């Protein structure tokens, strides 16, 4: 095992073993796994708790103490100030990353549904009388004798077959 996978979000915060987002400077507290499929499953679980997060896998080499070496460019500019110790501050960080529904982009007025819904108050369909059934005169269909006689199939025709096809060698 020369590398492990850790999870990082768009705020450059890392998932800890206790499923909290931390700044990643304490690498012994980070969630890590050597199996990519386990890391992907954990990424989906974390994303279901907060769907506004954009979580990525980060492959890290291990140091001599078997701890992940987080690259400096992956760490945030300023460390989180004890957010994991203060539940109120942690909840505030989670709420700020989730986005306020009032601040979400509103649809264009042309895309809004109409004020009157025709399905709620349907207009009755106009009644139309059905067309009368046409009457069939008995003279049209004599019943037993067809007007056109079918032609005789070629197998039963009275014409002689060519000799090449009748003689068998």
C-alpha positions, 0 to 999 in steps of 0.5 A: 500500500503506497497510496490512499484515497481521501475525499475533498470538497469544492471548499478544499475541506477534507472528510474526517473519520467522523464524517465531518469536513476539516481543513486537512492539516491533521492528516491522522484524522482524515478518512482514507482508504486504499480501495478506490471503490470504498472511497467512491461509496463514501463519496456518495454517502457524503454527497447524499447528506449535503447535495450541494457539495462537489466531492472529489477523490484525491490520491495521496502518497503515504509518509513514513508513519503511514499517514496521507501526504496532502499536497500543499495546493490541495489545502485551503489558504486559511485553516478552519478555526475549530469548526469540528469542536464547535457544533454551532459553527460546524452547522453554520459552515454546513448551512452556508455551503448548502445555499439559501433557497431564496438566493437560488436563481428564479425561473424566467417569467416566460417559464412559469406555469400559467395562472389558470390551469385548464386541467383543473376546470375542464370544459365539457366536450361538445356532444356530437351524434354518431354517424348512422351505420350504412345499410347493406343491401342483400343484392350486393353480396350474393353469398355463395358464388364469388364474382371472381374465380381464383386462378389455378395454381401452377402445380395443378395446371394442365400445361406440360412441364419442361422435360429437364425438370421432370427427368431425374438422372 
